[in-house]
Amino acid sequence: MGDVKPGTNSLRDVKPEPKNTGDVTRILITGANGFVGSACVAEARARGVEVIALYRRAPLAQWANDPGIHALQGDLSDPAATAPLRNATARVQAVIHAAAHLGGDAASHAQDTLRGTQTLLDTMADSGARLVLVSSIAVYDTAQIAPGAALDETAPLDDPDHPRDAYAGAKRRQELMCRASGVPLWILRPGAVWGSGRTWNALLGFWASKLHVQINSGGELPLTHVSHTAWALVEAAMRAPQGTPVLNVLDDDRPTRARFLRAHQRMTGWPRLTLPVPYRVWMAGVRLLKPLSPHLPGLLREPTARARLMPLTWPNTALRSALGGEDTDTFEGMLARTLGDNSP
């Protein structure tokens, strides 16, 4: 692990920052070249905050032109990362931890999400910096929640020893590790993060060849635009946590699946063929297939189907109470902007 290639900004000239001030002038962002991490880098720089951008494989080209971004290459799961990372955390007042495995492989979560988080926590132990953990709404146990309920930060959480899936289990263990560390901590749980190049998500149903099967539950989609997500994460990093605040990060304007599909079809012409299936009908079929569930895709297994498709509302009252802010547009407005960002 070390400084990046010529043309980027070295840490050698970055002096340690005092930790006893109320002003945050520099933050460390892990997973800085990822979807959420890169948006956080952009948000921090828009506020005039310097960034130490930790990346694993390839830095973003635009960083080389910004003297306020100090790029640092490293793998959090590698023991060799400890010394350079401790050097970096000594130079910031806050850390946004966005690096994690996003797939369903348990071994990769153990290596990348959990081992990587422990490495970061070890290096932060004496730094005085606060931590903003990028967790997920996947940590909630929807088996204990009734259809139609409002799911907020008080909802039951998944059992990390018997999780719904590898991702949910890793995010729950990650939260527990951070809580036990004693590091000043914010836990932010984004919903389904969307933005340029990622307007579609697995909460909408599935594809059967060219036909989209839409499981129409009538509940809200727990969406959070990547720009809104980055705003919340950086805003939390700018503030000292009182206790351990836990906030669901969700857009103010959360469409139903049907509304999302109408808007997407109107703006893109896609998907052209849609088969709407009521949630109750779908779940009845899923329960009939329960004996075969270990061998079936996720949406044909009841825990996964409930977590992704069950009709719920997703209030963001705690987020707005703690951090303020508001959406920059309606859902349709954000979708139009986002699709415009993909234009040649």
C-alpha positions as CSV (number, residue, x, y, z in Angstrom):
1,M,0.0,0.0,0.0
2,G,1.3,3.4,-0.8
3,D,1.0,6.7,-2.7
4,V,-0.4,6.5,-6.2
5,K,1.4,7.0,-9.5
6,P,2.8,10.3,-10.7
7,G,0.2,13.0,-11.5
8,T,-1.8,12.3,-8.3
9,N,-1.3,14.0,-4.9
10,S,1.1,12.4,-2.4
11,L,0.3,12.1,1.3
12,R,3.9,13.1,2.1
13,D,3.0,16.8,2.2
14,V,-0.2,16.3,4.1
15,K,0.3,17.5,7.7
16,P,-1.7,16.0,10.6
17,E,-4.9,17.8,11.5
18,P,-5.9,18.8,15.0
19,K,-8.8,16.7,16.3
20,N,-10.1,19.2,18.9
21,T,-11.6,21.6,16.5
22,G,-15.3,21.7,15.4
23,D,-14.4,22.3,11.8
24,V,-13.7,19.3,9.5
25,T,-11.2,20.2,6.8
26,R,-10.1,16.8,5.6
27,I,-11.7,13.4,5.5
28,L,-10.6,9.9,4.5
29,I,-13.0,8.0,2.2
30,T,-12.5,4.2,1.7
31,G,-13.8,2.6,-1.5
32,A,-13.3,6.1,-3.0
33,N,-13.4,5.0,-6.6
34,G,-16.7,3.1,-6.1
35,F,-20.2,4.2,-6.9
36,V,-20.9,5.7,-3.5
37,G,-17.3,6.5,-2.6
38,S,-16.6,8.6,-5.7
39,A,-19.8,10.5,-5.1
40,C,-18.7,11.3,-1.6
41,V,-15.3,12.5,-2.9
42,A,-17.2,14.9,-5.2
43,E,-19.5,16.1,-2.5
44,A,-16.6,16.7,-0.1
45,R,-14.7,18.7,-2.6
46,A,-17.7,20.7,-3.5
47,R,-17.7,21.8,0.1
48,G,-14.0,22.7,0.0
49,V,-13.0,19.7,2.2
50,E,-9.8,17.9,1.4
51,V,-10.0,14.2,0.8
52,I,-7.7,11.3,1.2
53,A,-9.2,8.9,-1.3
54,L,-8.4,5.3,-0.6
55,Y,-8.8,3.0,-3.6
56,R,-8.0,-0.6,-4.2
57,R,-7.1,-1.0,-7.9
58,A,-7.4,2.1,-10.1
59,P,-7.7,5.8,-9.2
60,L,-10.2,8.0,-11.0
61,A,-8.5,10.1,-13.7
62,Q,-10.1,13.4,-12.5
63,W,-8.4,13.2,-9.1
64,A,-5.0,14.0,-10.7
65,N,-6.3,17.5,-11.5
66,D,-7.5,18.4,-8.0
67,P,-4.8,19.3,-5.5
68,G,-7.4,18.8,-2.7
69,I,-7.6,15.0,-3.4
70,H,-4.7,12.9,-2.0
71,A,-5.1,9.5,-3.6
72,L,-3.9,6.4,-1.7
73,Q,-3.8,2.9,-3.1
74,G,-4.3,0.0,-0.7
75,D,-6.3,-3.2,0.1
76,L,-7.9,-3.0,3.6
77,S,-7.8,-6.8,3.8
78,D,-4.0,-6.8,3.5
79,P,-2.0,-6.6,6.7
80,A,0.5,-4.4,4.8
81,A,-2.2,-1.7,4.8
82,T,-2.0,-1.0,8.5
83,A,1.0,1.4,8.7
84,P,0.1,3.6,5.7
85,L,-3.6,3.7,6.8
86,R,-2.7,4.7,10.4
87,N,-0.6,7.5,8.8
88,A,-3.7,8.6,6.8
89,T,-6.2,8.5,9.7
90,A,-3.8,10.7,11.7
91,R,-4.3,13.3,9.1
92,V,-8.1,13.5,9.0
93,Q,-10.9,14.4,11.4
94,A,-13.4,12.0,9.9
95,V,-13.6,8.7,7.9
96,I,-16.4,7.6,5.5
97,H,-16.1,3.8,5.2
98,A,-17.7,2.9,1.9
99,A,-15.4,-0.1,1.0
100,A,-17.2,-3.4,1.2
101,H,-18.0,-6.5,-0.9
102,L,-21.3,-6.1,-2.6
103,G,-22.0,-9.7,-3.9
104,G,-23.3,-12.8,-2.2
105,D,-20.1,-14.7,-1.6
106,A,-19.6,-15.3,2.2
107,A,-15.8,-15.8,1.9
108,S,-15.4,-12.4,0.1
109,H,-17.5,-10.7,2.7
110,A,-15.3,-12.2,5.4
111,Q,-12.2,-11.0,3.6
112,D,-13.2,-7.7,2.2
113,T,-16.0,-6.4,4.4
114,L,-15.2,-7.7,7.8
115,R,-11.4,-8.1,7.8
116,G,-11.1,-4.8,6.0
117,T,-13.3,-3.0,8.5
118,Q,-11.2,-4.5,11.4
119,T,-8.1,-3.1,9.8
120,L,-9.6,0.3,9.5
121,L,-10.8,0.2,13.1
122,D,-7.4,-0.8,14.4
123,T,-5.8,2.1,12.6
124,M,-8.4,4.6,13.9
125,A,-8.1,3.5,17.6
126,D,-5.9,6.4,18.7
127,S,-6.5,8.8,15.8
128,G,-9.4,10.8,17.4
129,A,-11.2,10.8,14.1
130,R,-14.9,10.0,13.8
131,L,-16.3,7.2,11.6
132,V,-19.3,7.3,9.2
133,L,-20.1,3.7,8.4
134,V,-21.9,3.0,5.1
135,S,-24.2,0.1,6.2
136,S,-27.4,-0.9,4.4
137,I,-31.2,-1.3,5.0
138,A,-30.5,-5.0,4.3
139,V,-29.8,-5.4,8.0
140,Y,-33.5,-5.3,8.8
141,D,-35.3,-8.6,9.5
142,T,-38.4,-8.3,7.3
143,A,-39.6,-11.7,8.5
144,Q,-40.7,-9.9,11.7
145,I,-42.4,-7.0,9.9
146,A,-46.0,-7.0,8.6
147,P,-46.8,-6.0,5.0
148,G,-47.8,-2.4,4.8
149,A,-45.8,-1.3,7.9
150,A,-43.6,1.7,8.1
151,L,-40.0,0.5,8.4
152,D,-37.8,2.9,10.3
153,E,-34.7,2.7,12.5
154,T,-36.6,0.9,15.3
155,A,-37.4,-2.1,13.2
156,P,-36.0,-5.6,14.1
157,L,-32.6,-6.4,12.9
158,D,-31.3,-9.6,11.2
159,D,-29.6,-12.2,13.3
160,P,-25.9,-12.1,12.3
161,D,-25.5,-15.7,13.3
162,H,-28.4,-16.8,11.1
163,P,-28.7,-14.1,8.5
164,R,-31.0,-14.0,5.5
165,D,-28.0,-14.0,3.2
166,A,-24.3,-13.3,3.2
167,Y,-24.6,-9.6,2.5
168,A,-27.1,-8.9,5.3
169,G,-25.0,-11.0,7.7
170,A,-21.8,-9.1,6.8
171,K,-23.4,-5.7,7.2
172,R,-24.8,-6.6,10.6
173,R,-21.5,-7.9,11.8
174,Q,-19.8,-4.8,10.4
175,E,-22.1,-2.6,12.4
176,L,-21.5,-4.6,15.6
177,M,-17.7,-4.4,15.1
178,C,-17.8,-0.7,14.7
179,R,-20.0,-0.3,17.8
180,A,-17.6,-2.4,19.9
181,S,-14.6,-0.4,18.7
182,G,-15.3,2.7,20.8
183,V,-14.6,5.0,17.8
184,P,-17.0,8.0,17.5
185,L,-19.5,6.6,15.1
186,W,-22.4,7.3,12.8
187,I,-24.2,4.4,11.2
188,L,-26.0,5.3,8.0
189,R,-28.1,2.7,6.2
190,P,-28.7,3.6,2.6
191,G,-31.6,2.1,0.7
192,A,-31.1,1.0,-3.0
193,V,-28.6,3.5,-4.3
194,W,-29.3,4.7,-7.8
195,G,-27.8,7.2,-10.2
196,S,-26.1,7.5,-13.6
197,G,-25.7,4.1,-15.1
198,R,-27.7,2.4,-12.3
199,T,-31.3,3.4,-12.6
200,W,-32.6,-0.2,-12.5
201,N,-32.5,-2.5,-9.4
202,A,-33.4,-6.0,-8.1
203,L,-36.3,-4.6,-6.1
204,L,-38.4,-4.2,-9.3
205,G,-38.9,-7.9,-10.1
206,F,-37.0,-10.0,-12.6
207,W,-36.5,-10.7,-16.3
208,A,-37.8,-13.7,-18.3
209,S,-36.0,-13.3,-21.6
210,K,-37.3,-9.9,-22.9
211,L,-40.3,-9.9,-20.5
212,H,-40.0,-8.0,-17.3
213,V,-42.0,-9.6,-14.5
214,Q,-43.0,-6.8,-12.1
215,I,-44.0,-7.9,-8.6
216,N,-46.4,-5.1,-7.9
217,S,-46.6,-4.8,-4.1
218,G,-47.9,-1.2,-4.0
219,G,-45.3,-0.3,-1.4
220,E,-42.6,2.4,-1.7
221,L,-39.3,1.6,-3.3
222,P,-36.6,2.4,-0.7
223,L,-34.5,4.4,-3.2
224,T,-31.7,6.9,-2.5
225,H,-30.1,8.8,-5.3
226,V,-26.3,8.6,-5.1
227,S,-26.0,12.4,-4.9
228,H,-28.4,12.5,-2.0
229,T,-26.6,9.5,-0.4
230,A,-23.2,11.3,-0.7
231,W,-24.7,14.5,0.8
232,A,-25.9,12.6,3.9
233,L,-22.6,10.8,4.4
234,V,-20.5,13.9,4.1
235,E,-22.9,15.9,6.2
236,A,-22.6,13.3,9.0
237,A,-18.8,13.4,8.7
238,M,-18.9,17.1,9.3
239,R,-20.7,16.6,12.7
240,A,-19.6,15.0,15.9
241,P,-22.0,12.1,16.7
242,Q,-24.0,12.3,19.9
243,G,-24.0,8.6,21.1
244,T,-24.2,6.4,18.0
245,P,-26.8,7.8,15.6
246,V,-28.4,5.3,13.2
247,L,-30.1,6.8,10.2
248,N,-31.8,5.2,7.2
249,V,-30.8,7.2,4.1
250,L,-33.7,7.4,1.7
251,D,-35.0,9.9,-0.8
252,D,-37.9,12.2,0.2
253,D,-39.9,11.2,-2.9
254,R,-40.1,7.4,-2.9
255,P,-42.1,6.0,-5.9
256,T,-44.1,2.8,-5.9
257,R,-42.9,0.1,-8.3
258,A,-45.7,1.0,-10.7
259,R,-44.8,4.7,-10.7
260,F,-41.2,3.9,-11.2
261,L,-41.9,1.6,-14.2
262,R,-44.3,4.2,-15.8
263,A,-41.6,6.9,-15.6
264,H,-38.8,4.7,-16.8
265,Q,-40.9,3.5,-19.8
266,R,-42.0,7.0,-20.7
267,M,-38.4,8.3,-20.6
268,T,-36.5,5.4,-22.2
269,G,-39.1,3.2,-23.9
270,W,-37.9,0.3,-21.8
271,P,-38.9,-2.3,-20.7
272,R,-41.3,-2.8,-23.6
273,L,-43.0,-6.0,-22.3
274,T,-44.1,-6.1,-18.6
275,L,-46.1,-8.7,-16.8
276,P,-47.5,-7.3,-13.4
277,V,-47.9,-10.0,-10.7
278,P,-49.6,-9.1,-7.4
279,Y,-47.3,-9.5,-4.4
280,R,-49.7,-11.9,-2.6
281,V,-50.0,-14.1,-5.7
282,W,-46.2,-14.2,-6.0
283,M,-45.7,-15.1,-2.3
284,A,-48.3,-17.8,-2.4
285,G,-46.3,-19.5,-5.2
286,V,-43.0,-19.0,-3.3
287,R,-44.4,-20.8,-0.3
288,L,-45.5,-23.7,-2.4
289,L,-41.9,-24.0,-3.6
290,K,-40.5,-23.9,-0.1
291,P,-39.2,-27.5,-0.1
292,L,-37.1,-26.6,-3.1
293,S,-36.0,-23.2,-1.8
294,P,-32.3,-24.0,-1.2
295,H,-31.8,-24.6,-4.9
296,L,-33.9,-21.7,-6.2
297,P,-33.0,-18.1,-7.2
298,G,-33.4,-15.4,-4.5
299,L,-36.9,-14.1,-5.4
300,L,-38.2,-17.7,-5.2
301,R,-37.0,-18.0,-1.6
302,E,-39.3,-16.4,1.0
303,P,-36.8,-14.4,3.1
304,T,-35.3,-12.8,0.1
305,A,-38.7,-12.2,-1.6
306,R,-40.0,-10.5,1.5
307,A,-36.9,-8.3,1.9
308,R,-37.0,-7.1,-1.7
309,L,-40.7,-7.0,-2.6
310,M,-42.9,-6.7,0.5
311,P,-45.1,-3.6,0.5
312,L,-43.7,-1.2,3.1
313,T,-43.3,2.5,3.6
314,W,-39.8,3.9,4.3
315,P,-39.9,7.2,6.2
316,N,-36.7,9.2,6.4
317,T,-37.9,11.3,9.3
318,A,-34.8,10.5,11.5
319,L,-32.4,11.5,8.7
320,R,-34.0,14.9,8.2
321,S,-34.3,15.5,11.9
322,A,-30.6,14.7,12.5
323,L,-29.0,16.2,9.4
324,G,-31.7,18.4,7.7
325,G,-31.5,18.7,3.9
326,E,-34.0,17.8,1.3
327,D,-34.2,16.2,-2.1
328,T,-33.0,18.3,-5.0
329,D,-36.0,17.3,-7.2
330,T,-38.9,14.9,-7.5
331,F,-38.3,11.3,-8.4
332,E,-39.2,11.9,-12.0
333,G,-37.0,15.0,-12.1
334,M,-34.1,13.1,-10.7
335,L,-34.7,10.3,-13.2
336,A,-34.7,12.7,-16.1
337,R,-31.5,14.3,-14.9
338,T,-29.8,10.9,-14.3
339,L,-30.8,9.6,-17.7
340,G,-29.5,12.8,-19.2
341,D,-26.1,12.2,-17.6
342,N,-25.9,9.0,-19.7
343,S,-26.3,10.9,-22.9
344,P,-23.3,11.1,-25.3
